[in-house]
């Protein structure tokens, strides 16, 4: 007789967390992404001169955000496995496109100086490496390794959402007198390093 997962079971908690992530992604797309598809200088502002790499970065990130939610959901439920590989390829294409745009932007726009450029490059490298390891895992038919690296990859993908929430909605200027430039350079690291560290601690506890 099949058992129904309780409200506090790990499976239910994972699904609830993923639903919350999807809701935040939807808000982020509505508030911060859609305007870049209005092809005008007013929409892009400073980045109008760099609109091609920016739209590549935004489009790639959008694909990865949406496809990633689907990938993790179907992976958790082992459903739609015939579609799962194709959306996985779509996710990888999104990461590749988004990373390429990030590399170009880091060394051309440099809105907040060298520290900002280096941070963006490191973030793009982490995005590519974690996604590449997820692909490597599934090519070796190591499903567990694939899942773990896919979660790492999506943590990096979601960092762009967390970063915009911090820099757009946190009243850091009123609280601490910090400029947007300083806050951006400070926030770009912890938005992906700290969640990855937390995930590694969870994995380490499971192994122990």
C-alpha positions as CSV (number, residue, x, y, z in Angstrom):
1,X,0.0,0.0,0.0
2,X,1.5,3.4,-1.0
3,X,2.1,5.9,1.7
4,X,1.3,9.6,1.4
5,X,4.2,11.8,2.3
6,X,3.6,13.8,5.5
7,X,3.6,17.6,5.4
8,X,7.0,17.6,7.1
9,X,8.6,15.0,5.0
10,X,11.8,15.9,3.1
11,X,10.1,15.4,-0.3
12,X,7.3,17.8,0.6
13,X,9.7,20.3,2.0
14,X,11.8,20.2,-1.2
15,X,8.8,20.6,-3.4
16,X,7.5,23.5,-1.3
17,X,11.0,25.2,-1.5
18,X,11.0,24.8,-5.3
19,X,7.5,26.3,-5.6
20,X,8.7,29.3,-3.5
21,X,11.8,29.6,-5.8
22,X,9.5,29.5,-8.8
23,X,7.4,32.3,-7.4
24,X,10.5,34.5,-6.7
25,X,11.7,33.8,-10.2
26,X,8.4,34.9,-11.7
27,X,8.5,38.1,-9.7
28,X,12.1,38.7,-10.8
29,X,11.3,38.2,-14.4
30,X,8.3,40.6,-14.2
31,X,10.2,43.3,-12.2
32,X,13.7,43.2,-13.6
33,X,13.9,41.2,-16.9
34,X,11.0,42.0,-19.2
35,X,12.0,45.6,-19.7
36,X,15.1,44.6,-21.5
37,X,12.9,43.2,-24.3
38,X,11.8,46.8,-24.9
39,X,14.6,47.5,-27.4
40,X,15.1,51.2,-26.6
41,X,17.7,53.4,-25.0
42,X,15.3,54.4,-22.3
43,X,14.9,50.8,-21.2
44,X,18.7,50.0,-21.2
45,X,20.0,53.3,-19.9
46,X,23.8,53.1,-19.4
47,X,23.9,49.6,-20.9
48,X,22.5,50.8,-24.3
49,X,26.0,50.9,-25.7
50,X,26.4,47.2,-24.5
51,X,22.9,46.1,-25.5
52,X,24.0,43.0,-27.5
53,X,26.0,41.3,-24.8
54,X,23.4,42.4,-22.2
55,X,20.5,40.9,-24.1
56,X,22.5,37.7,-24.6
57,X,23.2,37.6,-20.9
58,X,19.6,38.4,-20.0
59,X,18.1,35.9,-22.5
60,X,20.5,33.1,-21.4
61,X,19.7,33.7,-17.8
62,X,16.0,33.8,-18.4
63,X,16.2,30.4,-20.2
64,X,18.3,28.9,-17.5
65,X,16.0,30.2,-14.7
66,X,12.9,28.8,-16.3
67,X,14.3,25.5,-17.6
68,X,16.2,25.0,-14.3
69,X,13.0,25.0,-12.3
70,X,11.5,22.4,-14.6
71,X,14.7,20.3,-14.5
72,X,14.9,20.1,-10.7
73,X,11.1,19.5,-10.4
74,X,11.1,16.6,-12.9
75,X,14.3,15.3,-11.4
76,X,12.8,15.2,-7.9
77,X,9.6,13.5,-9.1
78,X,11.3,11.4,-11.8
79,X,8.6,12.5,-14.2
80,X,8.6,13.6,-17.8
81,X,11.9,11.9,-18.3
82,X,11.4,11.8,-22.1
83,X,11.4,15.7,-22.0
84,X,13.9,16.1,-19.2
85,X,17.0,15.6,-21.4
86,X,15.9,18.1,-24.0
87,X,15.1,20.8,-21.4
88,X,18.4,20.0,-19.8
89,X,20.1,20.8,-23.1
90,X,18.1,24.0,-23.3
91,X,19.3,24.9,-19.8
92,X,22.9,24.3,-20.8
93,X,22.4,26.6,-23.9
94,X,21.0,29.3,-21.6
95,X,24.0,29.0,-19.3
96,X,26.4,29.2,-22.2
97,X,24.7,32.2,-23.7
98,X,24.3,34.0,-20.4
99,X,28.0,33.3,-19.5
100,X,29.2,34.6,-22.8
101,X,27.3,37.8,-22.3
102,X,28.6,38.1,-18.8
103,X,32.3,37.7,-19.9
104,X,31.8,40.5,-22.5
105,X,30.1,42.8,-20.1
106,X,32.7,42.2,-17.4
107,X,35.5,43.6,-19.6
108,X,33.6,46.3,-21.5
109,X,30.9,47.9,-19.3
110,X,32.8,47.6,-16.0
111,X,30.2,49.8,-14.3
112,X,31.7,49.4,-10.8
113,X,35.4,49.0,-11.7
114,X,37.9,46.1,-11.8
115,X,36.6,44.4,-8.6
116,X,33.1,44.2,-10.2
117,X,34.6,42.8,-13.5
118,X,36.6,40.1,-11.6
119,X,33.6,39.1,-9.6
120,X,31.4,38.8,-12.7
121,X,34.1,36.7,-14.4
122,X,34.4,34.4,-11.4
123,X,30.6,34.0,-11.3
124,X,30.4,33.2,-15.0
125,X,33.2,30.6,-14.6
126,X,31.3,29.0,-11.6
127,X,28.2,28.9,-13.7
128,X,29.9,27.1,-16.6
129,X,31.8,24.7,-14.3
130,X,28.8,23.6,-12.2
131,X,26.7,23.1,-15.3
132,X,29.5,21.3,-17.1
133,X,29.9,18.9,-14.2
134,X,26.1,18.2,-14.2
135,X,26.3,17.3,-17.8
136,X,29.4,15.2,-17.2
137,X,27.6,13.3,-14.4
138,X,24.6,12.4,-16.6
139,X,26.8,11.4,-19.5
140,X,28.5,8.9,-17.1
141,X,25.1,7.8,-16.0
142,X,25.8,8.9,-12.5
143,X,22.3,10.2,-11.6
144,X,23.2,11.2,-8.1
145,X,26.2,13.2,-9.1
146,X,24.2,14.8,-11.9
147,X,21.5,15.9,-9.4
148,X,24.0,17.3,-7.0
149,X,25.8,19.3,-9.6
150,X,22.6,20.5,-11.2
151,X,21.5,21.9,-7.8
152,X,24.9,23.6,-7.5
153,X,24.4,25.1,-11.0
154,X,20.9,26.4,-10.2
155,X,22.2,27.9,-7.0
156,X,24.6,29.9,-9.2
157,X,21.8,30.7,-11.7
158,X,19.6,31.9,-8.9
159,X,22.4,34.2,-7.6
160,X,21.3,36.7,-10.2
161,X,17.9,36.9,-8.7
162,X,19.2,37.2,-5.1
163,X,21.6,39.9,-6.2
164,X,18.9,42.1,-7.8
165,X,16.6,41.7,-4.8
166,X,19.4,42.9,-2.5
167,X,20.5,45.8,-4.7
168,X,17.0,46.9,-5.8
169,X,14.9,46.4,-2.7
170,X,17.2,46.4,0.4
171,X,17.3,50.0,1.9
172,X,21.1,49.8,2.4
173,X,21.6,53.5,1.7
174,X,19.3,54.5,4.5
175,X,20.5,51.8,6.9
176,X,24.3,52.0,6.4
177,X,24.9,54.9,4.0
178,X,26.4,52.5,1.4
179,X,26.4,53.5,-2.3
180,X,24.9,51.2,-4.9
181,X,28.3,50.6,-6.3
182,X,29.8,49.4,-3.0
183,X,26.7,47.3,-2.3
184,X,26.9,45.7,-5.7
185,X,30.6,44.8,-5.4
186,X,30.0,43.5,-1.8
187,X,26.8,41.5,-2.7
188,X,28.0,39.8,-5.9
189,X,30.1,37.3,-4.0
190,X,27.9,36.0,-1.1
191,X,24.8,35.6,-3.2
192,X,26.4,32.4,-4.7
193,X,29.3,31.5,-2.4
194,X,27.2,31.3,0.8
195,X,24.3,29.2,-0.7
196,X,26.9,26.8,-2.3
197,X,28.7,26.6,1.1
198,X,25.4,25.8,2.8
199,X,24.6,23.1,0.2
200,X,28.0,21.5,0.7
201,X,27.4,21.4,4.5
202,X,24.1,19.7,3.9
203,X,25.7,17.1,1.6
204,X,28.5,16.6,4.1
205,X,26.0,15.9,6.9
206,X,24.2,13.4,4.7
207,X,27.5,11.6,3.9
208,X,28.4,11.5,7.6
